[in-house]
Amino acid sequence: MTSFEAITNLKSQMSKSIIGQEKLIDRIILVLLANGNMLLEGLPGLAKTRAIKALSQNLDCGLSRIQFTPDLLPSDITGTEIYIPDEKEKFVFQKGPIFSNLILADEINRAPAKVQSALLEAMEERQVTVAGKTYKMEDLFMVMATQNPIEQEGTYPLPEAQMDRFLVHTIIDYPDDNSELEIMRLNKKEASQSKSAVKANDISQQSIFDARNEIAKVKITEELEKYIVSLISATRYPEKFDSELADLIEFGASPRGTIALDRCSRVNAWMQNRDFVTPDDIHHVIKDVLRHRISLSYKGRAEGVSTDQIIDKLIEVVAVVA
Protein backbone atom coordinates (compact mmCIF):
# COMPACT_ATOMS: atom_id res chain seq x y z
CA MET A 1 0.00 0.00 0.00
CA THR A 2 1.37 3.40 -0.99
CA SER A 3 1.35 6.30 1.45
CA PHE A 4 -1.37 8.01 -0.60
CA GLU A 5 -3.54 4.88 -0.44
CA ALA A 6 -2.91 4.63 3.30
CA ILE A 7 -4.00 8.23 3.91
CA THR A 8 -7.04 7.80 1.66
CA ASN A 9 -7.97 4.70 3.66
CA LEU A 10 -7.49 6.61 6.92
CA LYS A 11 -9.82 9.36 5.72
CA SER A 12 -12.39 6.77 4.60
CA GLN A 13 -12.31 4.97 7.95
CA MET A 14 -12.73 8.22 9.89
CA SER A 15 -15.68 9.23 7.68
CA LYS A 16 -17.57 6.13 8.83
CA SER A 17 -17.79 7.43 12.40
CA ILE A 18 -17.68 11.21 11.79
CA ILE A 19 -20.76 12.13 9.78
CA GLY A 20 -21.47 15.57 8.36
CA GLN A 21 -18.06 16.99 9.25
CA GLU A 22 -16.00 16.27 6.11
CA LYS A 23 -14.12 19.54 6.51
CA LEU A 24 -13.06 18.58 10.03
CA ILE A 25 -11.69 15.21 8.87
CA ASP A 26 -9.89 16.86 5.95
CA ARG A 27 -8.29 19.49 8.19
CA ILE A 28 -7.15 17.04 10.87
CA ILE A 29 -5.40 14.88 8.29
CA LEU A 30 -3.93 17.97 6.60
CA VAL A 31 -2.45 19.21 9.89
CA LEU A 32 -1.10 15.74 10.71
CA LEU A 33 0.64 15.53 7.34
CA ALA A 34 1.95 19.09 7.67
CA ASN A 35 3.49 18.22 11.05
CA GLY A 36 1.62 21.06 12.75
CA ASN A 37 -0.92 21.71 15.47
CA MET A 38 -4.58 22.63 15.24
CA LEU A 39 -6.91 25.01 17.05
CA LEU A 40 -10.49 23.84 16.62
CA GLU A 41 -13.46 26.02 17.46
CA GLY A 42 -17.03 24.82 17.50
CA LEU A 43 -20.16 24.49 19.56
CA PRO A 44 -20.59 21.55 21.96
CA GLY A 45 -21.48 18.19 20.47
CA LEU A 46 -20.00 18.72 16.99
CA ALA A 47 -17.66 15.69 17.13
CA LYS A 48 -14.47 17.55 18.04
CA THR A 49 -13.41 14.96 20.61
CA ARG A 50 -14.82 12.10 18.56
CA ALA A 51 -12.74 13.15 15.55
CA ILE A 52 -9.36 12.96 17.28
CA LYS A 53 -10.39 9.65 18.87
CA ALA A 54 -11.36 8.29 15.45
CA LEU A 55 -7.92 9.30 14.16
CA SER A 56 -6.12 7.49 16.99
CA GLN A 57 -8.31 4.38 16.58
CA ASN A 58 -7.35 4.04 12.91
CA LEU A 59 -3.72 5.08 13.29
CA ASP A 60 -1.13 3.07 15.17
CA CYS A 61 -0.47 5.71 17.82
CA GLY A 62 -1.29 6.88 21.33
CA LEU A 63 -3.82 9.49 22.42
CA SER A 64 -3.89 11.68 25.52
CA ARG A 65 -6.79 13.87 26.50
CA ILE A 66 -6.17 16.86 28.77
CA GLN A 67 -9.26 18.60 30.14
CA PHE A 68 -8.19 22.19 30.76
CA THR A 69 -9.55 23.73 33.97
CA PRO A 70 -8.68 26.90 35.93
CA ASP A 71 -6.90 24.89 38.67
CA LEU A 72 -4.64 22.97 36.26
CA LEU A 73 -0.88 23.28 36.82
CA PRO A 74 1.90 23.13 34.19
CA SER A 75 3.26 19.95 35.82
CA ASP A 76 -0.15 18.31 35.26
CA ILE A 77 0.69 18.49 31.54
CA THR A 78 4.44 18.05 31.33
CA GLY A 79 4.97 15.73 34.28
CA THR A 80 7.11 16.16 37.39
CA GLU A 81 9.94 14.61 39.37
CA ILE A 82 8.87 12.30 42.16
CA TYR A 83 10.93 11.19 45.15
CA ILE A 84 11.70 7.45 45.35
CA PRO A 85 13.82 6.63 48.43
CA ASP A 86 14.92 3.15 47.27
CA GLU A 87 16.44 4.33 43.98
CA LYS A 88 20.03 5.49 43.43
CA GLU A 89 18.70 8.60 41.78
CA LYS A 90 16.24 9.73 44.40
CA PHE A 91 14.20 11.87 42.02
CA VAL A 92 12.69 10.18 38.97
CA PHE A 93 10.81 12.02 36.22
CA GLN A 94 7.24 10.86 35.77
CA LYS A 95 6.01 11.84 32.32
CA GLY A 96 2.76 13.73 31.95
CA PRO A 97 0.03 13.27 29.34
CA ILE A 98 1.86 15.50 26.85
CA PHE A 99 4.13 12.53 26.09
CA SER A 100 1.92 10.86 23.53
CA ASN A 101 1.39 11.03 19.77
CA LEU A 102 -1.96 12.81 19.61
CA ILE A 103 -2.91 15.34 22.27
CA LEU A 104 -6.47 16.55 22.72
CA ALA A 105 -6.29 19.81 24.69
CA ASP A 106 -9.96 20.21 25.53
CA GLU A 107 -11.15 23.79 26.12
CA ILE A 108 -7.65 25.25 26.21
CA ASN A 109 -9.01 28.72 27.00
CA ARG A 110 -10.22 27.55 30.42
CA ALA A 111 -6.66 27.27 31.79
CA PRO A 112 -4.47 30.18 32.95
CA ALA A 113 -1.51 31.50 30.97
CA LYS A 114 1.21 29.39 32.66
CA VAL A 115 -0.55 26.17 31.71
CA GLN A 116 -1.22 27.34 28.17
CA SER A 117 2.44 28.30 27.73
CA ALA A 118 3.57 24.87 28.95
CA LEU A 119 1.53 23.24 26.21
CA LEU A 120 2.58 25.76 23.57
CA GLU A 121 6.26 25.27 24.42
CA ALA A 122 5.89 21.56 23.76
CA MET A 123 4.11 22.36 20.48
CA GLU A 124 6.79 24.77 19.31
CA GLU A 125 9.98 23.15 20.59
CA ARG A 126 8.79 19.52 20.57
CA GLN A 127 10.35 19.13 23.99
CA VAL A 128 9.80 20.07 27.63
CA THR A 129 12.32 21.02 30.29
CA VAL A 130 11.75 19.92 33.89
CA ALA A 131 14.28 20.53 36.68
CA GLY A 132 16.96 21.44 34.15
CA LYS A 133 16.53 18.29 32.05
CA THR A 134 15.11 18.23 28.53
CA TYR A 135 12.71 15.54 27.37
CA LYS A 136 11.80 15.08 23.71
CA MET A 137 8.33 14.55 22.33
CA GLU A 138 7.40 11.56 20.16
CA ASP A 139 8.40 11.70 16.47
CA LEU A 140 4.71 11.68 15.55
CA PHE A 141 3.22 14.48 17.61
CA MET A 142 0.16 16.66 17.08
CA VAL A 143 -1.90 18.84 19.40
CA MET A 144 -5.56 19.51 18.68
CA ALA A 145 -6.75 22.22 21.04
CA THR A 146 -10.45 23.02 21.25
CA GLN A 147 -12.28 26.08 22.47
CA ASN A 148 -15.96 26.78 22.92
CA PRO A 149 -17.07 30.07 21.29
CA ILE A 150 -20.19 30.57 23.41
CA GLU A 151 -18.83 30.23 26.95
CA GLN A 152 -16.39 33.06 27.65
CA GLU A 153 -17.04 33.65 31.37
CA GLY A 154 -14.12 32.45 33.45
CA THR A 155 -11.92 31.78 30.43
CA TYR A 156 -8.43 32.95 29.52
CA PRO A 157 -8.39 33.83 25.80
CA LEU A 158 -5.20 32.88 23.99
CA PRO A 159 -3.00 35.89 23.17
CA GLU A 160 -2.34 36.54 19.48
CA ALA A 161 1.32 35.53 19.83
CA GLN A 162 0.30 32.13 21.17
CA MET A 163 -2.47 31.67 18.61
CA ASP A 164 0.18 32.16 15.93
CA ARG A 165 1.81 28.88 16.93
CA PHE A 166 -1.14 26.89 15.67
CA LEU A 167 -0.76 25.92 12.04
CA VAL A 168 -4.50 26.31 11.39
CA HIS A 169 -7.59 27.60 13.18
CA THR A 170 -10.60 25.64 11.97
CA ILE A 171 -14.20 26.56 12.72
CA ILE A 172 -16.93 23.94 12.39
CA ASP A 173 -20.70 24.36 12.37
CA TYR A 174 -23.81 22.21 12.71
CA PRO A 175 -24.30 19.33 10.24
CA ASP A 176 -27.19 19.43 7.78
CA ASP A 177 -30.49 17.60 8.49
CA ASN A 178 -29.63 14.50 6.45
CA SER A 179 -26.29 14.13 8.21
CA GLU A 180 -27.95 14.58 11.60
CA LEU A 181 -30.36 11.76 10.78
CA GLU A 182 -27.39 9.51 9.96
CA ILE A 183 -25.67 10.57 13.20
CA MET A 184 -28.74 9.55 15.22
CA ARG A 185 -28.88 6.16 13.50
CA LEU A 186 -25.13 5.60 13.93
CA ASN A 187 -25.41 6.36 17.65
CA LYS A 188 -28.14 3.74 18.06
CA LYS A 189 -26.12 1.22 16.08
CA GLU A 190 -22.99 1.79 18.18
CA ALA A 191 -25.00 1.49 21.40
CA SER A 192 -26.11 -2.00 20.38
CA GLN A 193 -22.60 -3.19 19.47
CA SER A 194 -20.05 -4.74 21.77
CA LYS A 195 -17.81 -2.23 23.53
CA SER A 196 -14.86 -4.60 23.21
CA ALA A 197 -14.63 -4.41 19.44
CA VAL A 198 -11.06 -4.95 18.31
CA LYS A 199 -9.33 -2.27 16.26
CA ALA A 200 -8.55 -3.32 12.71
CA ASN A 201 -6.67 -1.95 9.74
CA ASP A 202 -4.40 0.29 11.82
CA ILE A 203 -2.34 2.55 9.58
CA SER A 204 1.32 2.68 10.57
CA GLN A 205 3.10 5.83 11.65
CA GLN A 206 5.60 5.15 8.88
CA SER A 207 2.87 5.86 6.33
CA ILE A 208 2.60 9.37 7.77
CA PHE A 209 6.36 9.90 7.60
CA ASP A 210 6.47 8.57 4.02
CA ALA A 211 3.65 10.93 3.04
CA ARG A 212 5.51 13.86 4.56
CA ASN A 213 8.58 12.98 2.51
CA GLU A 214 6.49 12.97 -0.65
CA ILE A 215 4.85 16.28 0.31
CA ALA A 216 8.29 17.85 0.68
CA LYS A 217 8.81 17.14 -3.04
CA VAL A 218 5.55 18.78 -4.16
CA LYS A 219 6.50 21.62 -6.50
CA ILE A 220 5.35 25.22 -6.20
CA THR A 221 6.30 27.75 -8.87
CA GLU A 222 8.11 30.97 -8.10
CA GLU A 223 5.00 32.88 -9.23
CA LEU A 224 2.84 31.14 -6.63
CA GLU A 225 5.49 31.66 -3.96
CA LYS A 226 5.34 35.39 -4.74
CA TYR A 227 1.53 35.21 -4.64
CA ILE A 228 1.67 33.76 -1.11
CA VAL A 229 4.07 36.50 -0.01
CA SER A 230 1.79 39.15 -1.57
CA LEU A 231 -1.24 37.78 0.31
CA ILE A 232 0.66 37.97 3.60
CA SER A 233 2.01 41.41 2.75
CA ALA A 234 -1.55 42.62 2.13
CA THR A 235 -2.43 41.78 5.74
CA ARG A 236 0.46 43.92 6.99
CA TYR A 237 0.26 46.83 4.58
CA PRO A 238 -3.39 46.78 3.43
CA GLU A 239 -3.28 50.44 2.39
CA LYS A 240 -1.14 49.41 -0.59
CA PHE A 241 -3.92 47.17 -1.88
CA ASP A 242 -7.26 48.55 -0.74
CA SER A 243 -8.28 51.56 1.38
CA GLU A 244 -11.23 49.69 2.90
CA LEU A 245 -8.95 46.91 4.14
CA ALA A 246 -6.63 49.48 5.70
CA ASP A 247 -9.45 50.66 7.98
CA LEU A 248 -10.34 47.12 9.10
CA ILE A 249 -6.95 45.50 9.84
CA GLU A 250 -4.86 46.40 12.87
CA PHE A 251 -2.13 43.74 12.67
CA GLY A 252 -1.27 41.29 9.91
CA ALA A 253 0.20 37.81 9.75
CA SER A 254 3.75 36.98 10.84
CA PRO A 255 6.27 34.99 8.77
CA ARG A 256 4.76 31.89 10.39
CA GLY A 257 1.69 32.63 8.26
CA THR A 258 3.77 32.60 5.09
CA ILE A 259 5.38 29.29 6.01
CA ALA A 260 2.05 27.76 7.04
CA LEU A 261 0.29 28.84 3.83
CA ASP A 262 3.05 27.32 1.71
CA ARG A 263 3.12 24.09 3.72
CA CYS A 264 -0.65 23.61 3.83
CA SER A 265 -1.00 24.38 0.12
CA ARG A 266 1.51 21.64 -0.72
CA VAL A 267 -0.25 19.17 1.57
CA ASN A 268 -3.60 19.97 -0.05
CA ALA A 269 -2.09 19.43 -3.51
CA TRP A 270 -0.71 16.05 -2.39
CA MET A 271 -4.08 15.06 -0.93
CA GLN A 272 -5.57 15.78 -4.37
CA ASN A 273 -2.99 13.36 -5.81
CA ARG A 274 -0.96 16.11 -7.50
CA ASP A 275 2.75 16.90 -7.25
CA PHE A 276 2.31 20.62 -7.92
CA VAL A 277 0.45 23.49 -6.26
CA THR A 278 -2.28 25.55 -7.95
CA PRO A 279 -3.92 28.81 -6.80
CA ASP A 280 -6.96 26.73 -5.79
CA ASP A 281 -4.81 24.89 -3.23
CA ILE A 282 -3.83 28.20 -1.67
CA HIS A 283 -7.44 29.43 -1.63
CA HIS A 284 -8.65 26.13 -0.16
CA VAL A 285 -6.54 26.49 3.01
CA ILE A 286 -6.04 30.25 3.36
CA LYS A 287 -8.91 30.93 5.78
CA ASP A 288 -7.83 28.24 8.24
CA VAL A 289 -4.23 29.44 8.01
CA LEU A 290 -4.87 33.17 8.40
CA ARG A 291 -8.09 33.68 10.41
CA HIS A 292 -6.21 33.58 13.74
CA ARG A 293 -3.28 35.61 12.43
CA ILE A 294 -5.18 38.77 11.46
CA SER A 295 -6.21 41.24 14.15
CA LEU A 296 -9.17 43.47 13.35
CA SER A 297 -9.11 47.19 14.06
CA TYR A 298 -11.60 48.84 16.41
CA LYS A 299 -13.66 49.85 13.38
CA GLY A 300 -13.65 46.30 12.04
CA ARG A 301 -14.84 44.87 15.37
CA ALA A 302 -17.45 47.60 15.77
CA GLU A 303 -18.88 46.90 12.32
CA GLY A 304 -19.01 43.16 13.01
CA VAL A 305 -16.59 42.27 10.22
CA SER A 306 -15.15 38.75 10.43
CA THR A 307 -11.61 37.73 9.55
CA ASP A 308 -13.09 35.38 6.94
CA GLN A 309 -14.60 38.39 5.18
CA ILE A 310 -11.21 40.11 5.32
CA ILE A 311 -9.59 37.06 3.71
CA ASP A 312 -12.22 36.98 0.96
CA LYS A 313 -11.33 40.61 0.25
CA LEU A 314 -7.62 39.76 0.19
CA ILE A 315 -8.20 37.11 -2.46
CA GLU A 316 -10.17 39.66 -4.45
CA VAL A 317 -7.61 42.49 -4.37
CA VAL A 318 -4.34 40.52 -4.57
CA ALA A 319 -3.71 39.33 -8.11
CA VAL A 320 -2.16 35.98 -8.87
CA VAL A 321 1.30 36.72 -10.30
CA ALA A 322 1.40 35.63 -13.93
Secondary structure, 3 states (H helix, E strand, C coil): CCHHHHHHHHHHHHHHHCCCCHHHHHHHHHHHHCCCCEEEECCCCCCHHHHHHHHHHHECCCEEEEECCCCCCHHHHHEEEEECCCCCCCEEEEECCCCCCEEEEECHHHCCHHHHHHHHHHHHHCEEEECCEEEECCCCCEEEEEECCCCCCCCCCCCHHHHCCCCEEEECCCCCHHHHHHHHHHHHHHHHCCCCCCCCCCECHHHHHHHHHHHCCCECCHHHHHHHHHHHHHHHCHHHCCHHHHHHEEECCCHHHHHHHHHHHHHHHHHCCCCECCHHHHHHHHHHHHCCCCEECHHHHHCCCCHHHHHHHHHHHCCCCC
